[in-house]
């Protein structure tokens, strides 16, 4: 499956999303979307996973990604 959007987070953006995920006080949908962005990040520090791999890692349907 080809990626529809290429995500490259800045270091600041990545730190912000990581803090949001670790904090645990955000709404579930926000944490899920933050995890998706972090997993799909193709920047210097991101894993750059394909959409299907991101969906499996986060536990959502591939259409959500």
HELIX and SHEET records of a PDB file:
HELIX    1   1 UNK A   11  UNK A   23  1                                  13    
HELIX    2   2 UNK A   28  UNK A   40  1                                  13    
HELIX    3   3 UNK A   51  UNK A   58  1                                   8    
END                                                                             
